[in-house]
Amino acid sequence: AFGAFAGFAPAPPRPALFAFGQDLEKIEKIDEKTPEPSDPAARVGNAPLLCERFSAAEAEEGAELVATRGDALLGLRSDERMALLGAFDALRDADRDCSGDEDVDEAGRRAIGLARGLERLRFTPGHHPDTTRDAEPGAALDARGPSGETLAWALQCDTQDSLLSSLLSSESACAWSELRRLGVPLWVRDDGELRRLVDAAARAEFAATRDPGGENPCALLYAALGRTSVLAGLFKAARDTRLAEFLSRNFAEDRHREAALKNAYALMSKHRYAFAATFFVL
């Protein structure tokens, strides 16, 4: 198919050679020229690689053809072509990234592949109908978060520590925007690990702005973690003694909870929604 797309004579049809995971029927070799499966030494444990018979060279060739001659693919919208490029990237890179010291199971590899497809779309203007003409590339996808399919596979993953290591770079591991984009709070099952990630994100948000009371999610994250004493200390450091004293109250008492609720509605009327959410949590 790639040869025909590049302008060469079309090859005769042949049975599909692509095997994606363990849930498909075993594919038998059709002739002596059929490519052998990937090197077993590169496998993760006993699990098959993400792509058994689709080589990195073929993925590279397909990506190049779609990128340079994508306009000739009649019937595909521009966002669909970008999704196809994302799939090629996933096939080319996912096994390499998942074959390190840490194991990633079948569900985790599928989640990685889907996340890579969306990652390419994030940086492409006009990739989705939700993106306006003046919007930044990826604005719509950042607002919508991951697909339901990505969440489903990530939730079923039994090697979530390894999945997190594959999805989060060292630079993005503490960024709340990255955790939200990947839907991490929706699929991480270990409460301790989730609290650690959210706590790191809250500290990173404060370090970036030095303002715990702005529209950044710092205050909301600390409130969700139940760390109001830390939040009070941040407001004290920012010389906002009024809020520091308020946050030092015991919100297990009804009168303090009612005061927090009144503050939340007052902030809503001023359109300070992120900070209002903090007081609703209190």
Protein Blocks (a to p, Z undefined) as FASTA:
>chain_A
ZZmmnopacddddddfbdgdjkbccdddfbfklccdddfklpghjbccfblklcfklmmm
mmmmmmmmmmmmghiafklmmmmmmmmmmmmmmmmmmmmmbdcdfklmmmmmmmmmmmmm
mmpghkafklcfkbcehklmmmnopafklmmmmmmpcblmlmmmmmpcfklmmgmklmmm
nommmmmmblklmmmmmmmmmmmmmmmnopakbmbfklmmmmmnopamlmmmmmmmnopa
klmmmmmpcfkbmklmmmmmmmmmmmmmnopaklmmmmmmZZ
